Amino acid sequence: MELNLENINLYKSIMCAIIGAKKSQIIEFIISNLDDDKRFKYTIKELCDELNISKPTAIETINLLLEKRVLKKIKNGLYQLNI
């Protein structure tokens, strides 16, 4: 299957249906803000302020990504992508 805008939008819709729009938005933000070493440098508060989301939603999403080993916590505000 070829990767195109229609497929990307379909994928986003499926992700929103499965995990919710806010969690999907957080994951997209993380992907968009990885540095060259695939690290994400935002605290929970910074993430909440940037996306206008609640602290519980941010914590729940980060914990889900940590639990599934998608992210590895280096220290507060610094996470390493494991994929």
Helices and strands as residue ranges (DSSP letters): H 5-19, H 21-32, E 39-40, H 44-51, H 55-67, E 71-75, E 78-81
